[in-house]
């Protein structure tokens, strides 16, 4: 985006739609932004997750118990994997190992298994951390429960290194029904995945950006914004704004200053 275009689009922000669930933490930075800058901040997921039916799962011919380790990158994956196991009448053996992308995900496992009796390995913050741990267990037979829409980093890693790996589609990511937002306008729309951009045009095929500012988190989301022919006004993470809220605040501070 040219400097001239950026300045032309630098208008006061009065409202933001965050395309995710509302935070449960009352001290969330989003709420602090709303209070500090008198900005209306709403939350609405643009995508939803649906389970893969047992009949459809069986067509993948995945033998769960032929694996010695399971990789979890989200709580959705945990829920849908263990739901399928229950429906298939499969009990996970005590010696099964679990590799989780974060402590939050590994703690969530206690909903389905007794954590203190299992072998659980946890990444610090992202996929790369998790893959470094997996390198130390390269002889395991890994199973990766995931959505039909997922990043390529984990499958590519296993393919490049020749480790035993099987992908299992346990849930679908689909566009949410946003018909009630048809006549609603926001100054900023904040997106976190390419699926969110897809949902925008699924729900509003004639969407015109006009003066609506678009915020995107992550390079894949930013690329999806541009490929959709939209102007990307706010991008995160940045060196001085590692989070979406940080990038939004930097923009609002500049856009809302007295002219």
N, C-alpha and C positions, 0 to 999 in steps of 0.2 A: 504494500500500500504506500503510495507516495505521500510525502509530507503535506502537500496541499490538500489531498483527499482526507488525510487523517485529521487535519485541522477543521476541515469543513464538516466532518462527522462528529467532532468533539462538542457534543451538546449535553446539557444538564441531564443527569440521570435521576429520575424520580421513582422508577420501578424496575425490578429485576425478577425474572422467572428463572429459578434454578431447576434444571430438569432431573432432579433426584428427589428422594424421600426427604421430608423435613427432618432435621437433626433432632435426636432425642435429648441431647445435652443442652440445657438452657443457657450454657455459657458459650455456645457455638459462635465462632467469628462472624457467621452470617447475621446473627441477631445483634451483634455488636455494631456491625456496619449499618444495619437498619436504624439503630438508635442514634449512632454518632452522626450520621449524615441525613437523617429524616427521610430515608428511602424505604419504599415498600418492597419487601422481599417475600415472594411466594415460592412454594415448592410443588413440583408436579412431575412424577416420573414419566418420561416419554417412552420408556420401554417396559415390558413386563416379561416375566419368565414363566413358562408353562412346562409341566412334566412330560417326558417322553413316555407314552403308554407301554406297558410290558410287551404287548404284541409287536410294537414297532421296535423296541429294544432288542427283542430276540432275533430280529432280522439282521442285526449287526454281527451276530454269532460271536459275541464276546463271552469268554469263559472267565468269570470274575475270580473264581478260586484257583485258576491257573497262574495267578500272580502273587508275588510276595510283598508288594508295596503299592500304596495308593497315593496319588498326588492330588492335593486339594488347594485350589487357588481362590475359593470363595465359599461363603456359607451356603449359597444357593447350591453349589456342587455337593456339599456335605448332605444337605437335606434330600436332594433328589437321588443321590447315590444310595443312601440308606433306606429311602422309601422303596426304591426298586429292589433292593436286597430283601426287604420284608415281603414284598409282593411275590418275589421269586423263591421265597422260603430259604434264603441263604443266610447262614450265620457266619460272620467274619471270624476266622480262627484267631486265637490269642497271639500267635506269632506274627500276624500281619503287621507290617510297618506302615506308618503314615507320615507323609512329607507335606507340611503345610506352609503356605506362603507367609503367614504372619502368626503372631501369638494369638490374635483375636480369633483367627480361623481354627487354630489348634485347640484353644479353650472351648470353642463351640462344639468340638467332637464329643464332649462329655454329655451332650444331649442324647447320644447314641451308644457310647461305649464307656467303660470305666477307664479313665485316662491313666491312672497310676499303674495299671496292669499292662499297659501297651507301650510299644516302642514308637515314640513320636519325635519327629525332627522338624524344627521350626526355623524358617527364614527370618531375617531381621525386619525387612521392609519391602522388598520387591523380588521379582522373579530371578534376577541375577544372583541375589543372596541364596535363594533356594537351590539354584542350579549348582552353586559351589558346594553345597552340602551333598547334593545328589552325586557329584563326582566321586565322593568318598564311599559311595555305595553302588558302584557301577555294575556289580554282578546281580543286583536284584532284578526281578521281572516287574516292571512298572506298569500300572494302570492309571490312566488319566481321565477321570470323569469330567465332562465339560459341556458347554453349550454348543449348538451348531454354529454359533458365531463366536469365534475366539481368536486371540492373537496367535501368531505363528511361532513365537519365541521358544516355547517348550517343545512342540513337535520338531522344530528345526534343530534344536540342540540334540535331541536323541538321534535324529537321522544323521547328523554330522558326526556324532561320536560312536554310532553303531551299538548303542545300548538297547537292551530288550525293552520294548515300549508298545503299548496298545492304547488307542484312544477309544473312549466310550461316550457317546452322545447321550446324556441323561436328561437334558432339558433344552427347550427351544427359547430363543430370545426373539420376541415379536414386538411390533409397534403397539403401544397402548392406544386406547380410544380417547382422543382429545377433542371430540366434537363440541364439548361445552366451552372450549376456548376460542371458538370461531370468531367471536366478536370482541375478544379481549386483546388489548394492546399492552406491550411492555417495552420499555426503553432498551433493556438488555435481556438477551436470552443466553443462558450459560449451559454449554454442552460438555459432556464428559466421555463420549464415545461416538464412533461413526454411526452406530445404531440409532443414536438420538437424532442425528441429522436425517437418517433414512425415515425415521418416524415422523419428523416434521413434514416432509414432503408426501409421506403416505397419507397423513391426516389433512394436509393443506397443499394439494398439488399445485395450486396457483399462488403460493406464497410469494409475496414481493417484500424484499427487505426494507426498502426505502430508508428511513432514518433509524431503524432498529439496529442496535449494536449487537454483534455476535461475539461471545466469549467461548474459547475452547481450551480444554485441558488435555495436554499430550499431543505429540506430533501426528499420530494417526487421526485424531479428531480434527486437528487443524487442517490436515490434508483433505479430509472429507468436506470440510466447510468450503475450501477453495474449489474443490472439484465439483461442488454443487453450484458454483457460480456466485457464491456469497462473499461479502467483504468480511474479513476477519479483523475485528477491531481490538480485541483483548485476547492475548495469548499467555498461557501458563503451562508449565512452570518457566520462570525466568530467574536469572541469578539474584535479582533483588525482589523476586516474588515467587517463591517455590510452591505456593498453593493457589487455588482458584480465588479464595477470599483475598489473598494478598494482591493478586493482579487486579481484582475488581476494585479494591480500595485505592490502589495507585491511580487507576483510571478515574474513579469518582472524585478523588481529591483534586485532580487536575480539571476535570470537566465541570465540576460544580463550584469552582472558585469564582468569586465575583469578577465580572468582566470590566 
